[in-house]
Amino acid sequence: MMDLIRAGFVGFGEVNTPREFIDPRCAAAAAALEERGITLVKTAPVSDDPAGTQAARAVKELKQGEFDVLVICVAGWIPSWTVVKVVEPFRHKPMLLWGLSGWRTGDHFVTTADQAGTTALRGPLTEMGYNLKYLVNFKDSAPRYDEAADYIRAAAAAGKMRECFIGMSGYRDMRLFGTLYDGNLLKSRIGAEIEHFDLLEIAELMKTVPEAEVTQAAQHVRSDWKFIRAPQPGTVENSVRLALAFKRKIGERGYSAFSFCDVDGVKKLLKFAPAGAMTLLHDLVDIPSVPENDCYGAVTEVLMRTLTGVTPGYLEFYEFTEKSALMGVPDYVPKTMVDDAVTVMPNAFGSFGEGLLNVSKLKTGPVTIVRLAQEKERLLLHAARGEAKTPEKWEEAGWAPPAPQLPSLEVVLEHGSEAFLKNVMGQHYIVVYGDKLNLIREYCRITGMECRVD
């Protein structure tokens, strides 16, 4: 489900301009945003009456609602003092300064001097320190509703990320360096916090899961998932107990996302692969997850879910061609990425015991791959667009025969592999379907974070 996106909305037009030229156009802009899933706290358009009565009324009405970003919809010339009087009480919020455009009637064009109003405002509001995006509808062009909605969604995400709380069982799986993080930097720049706990807590919770819950969840697994072959006795039940223990911890703490120590944790200490448990967890709890204590990967997943409303998954790089990347996962993917039914294959890798490996076929089409990373004591987002295709038949060496076809995509990168590899920030990248670069760019503008696009 799309998280509720709230925006304040106030229109403006000069006192001598007839209201029939201001009110309907502001109402149409507001309706277009609502059609794009944005909940508005609205007040009637404001003019520059000398006593400031309309401005005071707008402030009072806007204060009665909750919102993450304020839309300043300029439908005609408006003296700057009127706008400042309305927006000043909300200066701590991101704002969209949005100028509308005129219309044609018969053989000529009619304007209310919308951009006289916006151009008189952009400079002063910027100098005053407002966190502002400036957008104008172009004469004789389609209104820029999607761009306005993207900015509002990104601004709302910036606010929601201040409350991001991620759970992580363990830390630094396989002694990797690329999955580490700076907690103070993360909190100050984005607002996210990561809470670590020991795998022992989960192992103890597994012992307390009622057998009736295990039986019920195991029936769901056997009836809803497609099995390539029958698992060994106990394989499904191990996965179910681990999933239910993780679920209880997540529910008790209210985590926004989850990560865990995989190779040096679950596989080494519990003696089975956790892929089936994580696949089931995604059926039970709609939050993002990524393995191997990937701290910034988990934050990226929460961000993309907040921006798009869809729980994303991660893929890691296996091979590159000059134009594309072979990306797959040796464990699990969320159902949001799966084309058709969730498919599992009981299998073991190396010295680890049997687990339920997710071998589902993945959806194809336009994708955006993205990762939050740290470089020289600052955070940045690295992203690229691509076209995801079903890859050729391939296998990862080491799996018990017959080797599985891992969930994977061949992502044809928009600007080729060389450009992307110059900035690659880790083996895990978060995958979202569709072109989400504008959302990512807007989020970076609002937060002052660098955005690298290849």
ZAMARGU-4260 file (C-alpha; in steps of 0.2 Angstrom, whole numbers, plus 5000, padded with zeros to 4 digits):
<rodrens>
0) 5000/5000/5000 | 5006/5018/4996 | 5010/5027/5012 | 4999/5042/5015 | 5007/5058/5007
5) 5000/5074/5014 | 5003/5091/5007 | 4997/5109/5011 | 4990/5118/4996 | 4986/5137/4994
10) 4983/5147/4978 | 4987/5165/4975 | 4980/5179/4964 | 4980/5198/4964 | 4965/5206/4972
15) 4960/5215/4956 | 4960/5199/4946 | 4942/5192/4944 | 4941/5176/4955 | 4934/5166/4941
20) 4951/5167/4933 | 4960/5161/4949 | 4949/5149/4959 | 4945/5136/4945 | 4963/5135/4939
25) 4969/5132/4957 | 4956/5119/4960 | 4961/5110/4944 | 4979/5109/4950 | 4974/5103/4967
30) 4962/5090/4959 | 4977/5084/4948 | 4988/5081/4963 | 4974/5071/4972 | 4972/5060/4957
35) 4990/5056/4959 | 4988/5049/4977 | 4992/5065/4987 | 4981/5070/5001 | 4979/5089/5002
40) 4976/5101/5016 | 4968/5115/5006 | 4963/5133/5009 | 4954/5144/4997 | 4965/5155/4986
45) 4973/5171/4994 | 4973/5189/4987 | 4983/5204/4993 | 4968/5213/5002 | 4976/5227/5012
50) 4972/5221/5029 | 4979/5204/5026 | 4963/5195/5031 | 4964/5182/5017 | 4982/5178/5022
55) 4978/5176/5040 | 4963/5165/5036 | 4974/5154/5025 | 4987/5152/5039 | 4973/5147/5052
60) 4966/5134/5040 | 4982/5126/5035 | 4987/5125/5053 | 4972/5114/5057 | 4979/5100/5046
65) 4995/5089/5046 | 5006/5089/5030 | 5024/5086/5025 | 5026/5099/5011 | 5017/5115/5006
70) 5012/5119/4988 | 5012/5138/4984 | 5001/5138/4968 | 5002/5155/4959 | 4988/5158/4947
75) 4992/5176/4943 | 5002/5191/4949 | 5003/5192/4967 | 5013/5205/4978 | 5027/5195/4987
80) 5022/5201/5005 | 5005/5191/5004 | 5014/5175/5000 | 5027/5177/5013 | 5014/5181/5026
85) 5005/5164/5022 | 5021/5153/5021 | 5032/5160/5035 | 5024/5149/5049 | 5028/5134/5039
90) 5046/5139/5034 | 5053/5123/5041 | 5044/5112/5028 | 5049/5110/5010 | 5039/5120/4998
95) 5034/5119/4979 | 5033/5136/4971 | 5022/5132/4956 | 5017/5144/4943 | 5002/5140/4932
100) 4999/5146/4914 | 4986/5155/4904 | 4974/5149/4891 | 4968/5152/4874 | 4951/5159/4869
105) 4947/5161/4851 | 4962/5167/4841 | 4972/5174/4856 | 4980/5169/4872 | 4975/5176/4889
110) 4987/5177/4904 | 4985/5183/4922 | 5004/5186/4924 | 5007/5170/4934 | 5026/5170/4931
115) 5027/5188/4935 | 5021/5182/4952 | 5033/5167/4953 | 5049/5176/4947 | 5046/5190/4960
120) 5046/5176/4973 | 5059/5164/4969 | 5074/5175/4973 | 5068/5182/4989 | 5062/5165/4996
125) 5078/5157/4991 | 5088/5171/5000 | 5077/5169/5015 | 5082/5151/5017 | 5067/5142/5011
130) 5069/5124/5005 | 5061/5127/4989 | 5058/5119/4972 | 5052/5131/4958 | 5041/5124/4944
135) 5032/5133/4930 | 5019/5127/4918 | 5025/5132/4901 | 5013/5142/4889 | 5004/5130/4877
140) 5012/5114/4885 | 5004/5101/4896 | 5003/5106/4914 | 5018/5098/4924 | 5007/5088/4936
145) 5018/5073/4937 | 5034/5083/4941 | 5024/5092/4955 | 5018/5076/4962 | 5036/5068/4962
150) 5042/5083/4971 | 5029/5082/4984 | 5031/5063/4986 | 5050/5066/4988 | 5048/5079/5001
155) 5036/5068/5011 | 5048/5054/5010 | 5062/5065/5017 | 5051/5069/5032 | 5046/5050/5034
160) 5064/5045/5034 | 5067/5054/5049 | 5057/5041/5058 | 5065/5026/5050 | 5070/5012/5062
165) 5079/4997/5056 | 5081/4981/5065 | 5097/4971/5062 | 5102/4954/5069 | 5121/4954/5071
170) 5133/4965/5062 | 5146/4964/5048 | 5142/4947/5041 | 5158/4939/5033 | 5168/4954/5039
175) 5163/4964/5024 | 5168/4982/5023 | 5155/4988/5011 | 5141/4984/5022 | 5147/4995/5037
180) 5139/5012/5041 | 5142/5028/5051 | 5127/5029/5063 | 5129/5048/5068 | 5131/5052/5049
185) 5116/5042/5045 | 5105/5050/5058 | 5110/5067/5055 | 5108/5067/5036 | 5094/5055/5033
190) 5086/5052/5051 | 5087/5033/5050 | 5093/5023/5065 | 5098/5005/5065 | 5095/4994/5081
195) 5106/4978/5082 | 5102/4963/5092 | 5110/4945/5094 | 5105/4930/5084 | 5103/4921/5101
200) 5088/4931/5104 | 5080/4924/5088 | 5086/4906/5092 | 5077/4908/5109 | 5061/4915/5101
205) 5061/4900/5089 | 5059/4888/5104 | 5043/4897/5110 | 5034/4898/5094 | 5018/4887/5096
210) 5017/4872/5086 | 4999/4877/5080 | 5007/4892/5072 | 5021/4882/5064 | 5008/4870/5057
215) 4997/4883/5050 | 5012/4893/5042 | 5019/4876/5035 | 5002/4873/5027 | 5003/4890/5019
220) 5020/4887/5012 | 5015/4870/5005 | 4999/4876/4997 | 5004/4893/4990 | 5022/4890/4984
225) 5028/4880/4970 | 5041/4866/4975 | 5053/4860/4962 | 5055/4845/4972 | 5050/4838/4989
230) 5060/4845/5004 | 5068/4834/5017 | 5058/4832/5034 | 5060/4847/5045 | 5066/4859/5031
235) 5049/4868/5030 | 5047/4868/5048 | 5064/4876/5051 | 5060/4890/5039 | 5043/4893/5047
240) 5050/4894/5065 | 5064/4906/5060 | 5051/4917/5050 | 5039/4918/5064 | 5053/4922/5077
245) 5059/4936/5065 | 5041/4942/5063 | 5038/4943/5082 | 5054/4953/5084 | 5049/4965/5070
250) 5032/4967/5077 | 5038/4971/5095 | 5050/4984/5089 | 5041/4992/5075 | 5055/4991/5062
255) 5054/4999/5045 | 5066/4986/5038 | 5076/4971/5043 | 5093/4964/5040 | 5102/4949/5047
260) 5119/4940/5048 | 5117/4927/5035 | 5133/4917/5032 | 5141/4919/5048 | 5125/4919/5058
265) 5110/4909/5053 | 5119/4897/5041 | 5134/4894/5053 | 5124/4893/5069 | 5107/4887/5065
270) 5114/4875/5052 | 5102/4879/5038 | 5099/4892/5024 | 5087/4906/5029 | 5080/4909/5011
275) 5064/4900/5014 | 5061/4909/5031 | 5064/4926/5023 | 5052/4922/5008 | 5039/4918/5021
280) 5043/4933/5031 | 5039/4944/5016 | 5022/4935/5015 | 5018/4939/5033 | 5026/4956/5035
285) 5026/4970/5021 | 5043/4978/5025 | 5059/4978/5015 | 5074/4966/5020 | 5091/4963/5014
290) 5104/4950/5021 | 5122/4950/5026 | 5120/4965/5038 | 5119/4977/5023 | 5116/4993/5033
295) 5115/5006/5019 | 5106/4993/5008 | 5092/4992/5021 | 5091/5011/5022 | 5090/5012/5003
300) 5076/4999/5003 | 5066/5009/5015 | 5069/5025/5005 | 5063/5017/4989 | 5047/5010/4997
305) 5043/5027/5005 | 5046/5035/4988 | 5036/5023/4977 | 5024/5014/4990 | 5030/4997/4984
310) 5042/4985/4994 | 5058/4983/4983 | 5071/4969/4983 | 5089/4968/4981 | 5100/4960/4968
315) 5118/4957/4967 | 5130/4958/4953 | 5137/4942/4945 | 5144/4947/4928 | 5144/4962/4916
320) 5144/4963/4898 | 5149/4980/4889 | 5130/4985/4890 | 5122/4975/4904 | 5124/4967/4921
325) 5119/4950/4926 | 5110/4952/4943 | 5104/4939/4954 | 5101/4933/4972 | 5107/4916/4980
330) 5092/4916/4993 | 5076/4926/4991 | 5066/4940/4983 | 5050/4948/4989 | 5034/4943/4980
335) 5033/4961/4973 | 5047/4956/4961 | 5040/4939/4956 | 5032/4935/4940 | 5019/4922/4943
340) 5020/4910/4958 | 5033/4910/4971 | 5044/4895/4967 | 5056/4886/4979 | 5069/4873/4978
345) 5076/4863/4993 | 5095/4864/4991 | 5111/4866/5000 | 5127/4876/4997 | 5144/4871/5002
350) 5144/4865/5020 | 5127/4873/5025 | 5112/4862/5028 | 5096/4861/5017 | 5085/4877/5015
355) 5071/4882/5004 | 5080/4892/4990 | 5069/4904/4981 | 5071/4901/4963 | 5056/4912/4957
360) 5056/4920/4939 | 5057/4939/4941 | 5047/4952/4932 | 5055/4961/4917 | 5054/4979/4910
365) 5060/4996/4914 | 5070/4996/4931 | 5080/5008/4942 | 5094/5001/4952 | 5100/5012/4967
370) 5111/5012/4982 | 5115/5023/4997 | 5133/5024/5000 | 5146/5033/5010 | 5161/5042/5002
375) 5173/5054/5011 | 5162/5057/5026 | 5147/5061/5016 | 5132/5051/5010 | 5126/5049/4992
380) 5114/5040/4981 | 5120/5031/4965 | 5107/5026/4953 | 5105/5020/4935 | 5090/5016/4923
385) 5090/5000/4914 | 5079/4987/4904 | 5077/4971/4914 | 5077/4955/4903 | 5076/4937/4907
390) 5094/4931/4907 | 5101/4915/4898 | 5102/4899/4908 | 5116/4900/4920 | 5121/4893/4937
395) 5132/4898/4952 | 5145/4885/4956 | 5144/4877/4973 | 5126/4872/4974 | 5121/4854/4976
400) 5117/4847/4959 | 5106/4849/4950 | 5111/4868/4952 | 5097/4880/4953 | 5092/4894/4941
405) 5094/4908/4954 | 5081/4923/4953 | 5090/4935/4941 | 5089/4948/4928 | 5100/4954/4914
410) 5099/4973/4916 | 5104/4982/4900 | 5110/4999/4908 | 5105/5015/4899 | 5123/5021/4897
415) 5132/5005/4897 | 5142/4996/4910 | 5158/5006/4910 | 5150/5022/4915 | 5141/5013/4929
420) 5156/5004/4936 | 5166/5020/4938 | 5154/5024/4953 | 5148/5007/4958 | 5146/5007/4977
425) 5144/4988/4982 | 5138/4971/4977 | 5120/4974/4982 | 5109/4986/4973 | 5091/4989/4976
430) 5079/4986/4962 | 5063/4996/4958 | 5052/4994/4943 | 5050/5009/4932 | 5059/5025/4930
435) 5061/5032/4947 | 5076/5044/4944 | 5066/5060/4945 | 5060/5054/4963 | 5078/5050/4968
440) 5084/5067/4961 | 5071/5077/4970 | 5074/5068/4987 | 5093/5072/4985 | 5089/5090/4981
445) 5078/5092/4996 | 5090/5083/5008 | 5106/5091/5000 | 5113/5074/4996 | 5123/5071/4981
450) 5115/5061/4967 | 5125/5051/4955 | 5116/5045/4939 | 5125/5033/4927
</rodrens>
